[in-house]
Amino acid sequence: CYSTNLFEFLRFDKGQRYICTALNDKTMKRFWLFQRTEELEQYLVEYTERSKILGLLTM
């Protein structure tokens, strides 16, 4: 995940622990790596729905 908003949602709102954090070699942009589980998938759906409601995503 490259989004700090998504990271904060997963980490602080949902209590998900990330595996590691690093910088992309080409962009030097920070990212966080989470283990992909069914629970995480549900949180990603929830995050997407919340973002649509708040007008943050235009899908």
N, C-alpha and C positions, 0 to 999 in steps of 0.2 A: 504494500500500500504506500503510495506516494503522497496521499492527501493527509495533511495534519488534522483536518476536521474528522475524517474517517478514523484515523489513528486514535484521536481523543475519544470518539464515540465507542470504539471497540475496547480500548484500554480502560478508560475511566467510567464510562456509563455501563458497560457490559462486563467488565472485569476480565477481559481476555488478555492473556499473556502473549507477548511476541517472542519469537525464537531468537531474532537478532535484528540489529539495525546496521545499515551500511550506506555508503555513497555509491551511486551509479558511476561507473568508470568514465563514461562519455559525457554525461550531463552534470556530474558532481551534485546531483540532487539526492537528498536523504530519503531512504525508504525503510519500512519496517516489514519484517517477514512474519506472518502468522501461519500456524498449521491449519490447513483446510479441513474442517470438520463439518458435520451437518449443522451443529450449533452455530458455527461461524457463518455458514451459508444463510441461515435464518436471520442472523444479525445484519448481513449485507442486504437482504431483501428489505428488512425493516428500515435500514439507513436510506436505501433508495426511495422507499415510499415516503419517509419523512422529508427527504430532500425535495421530492416532487411537490408535496403539500406546501412547503416553505418557499417554493419557486426557485430552488437552487439548481435543479436539474430540469432540462427541457427535452424530455424524451417523448 
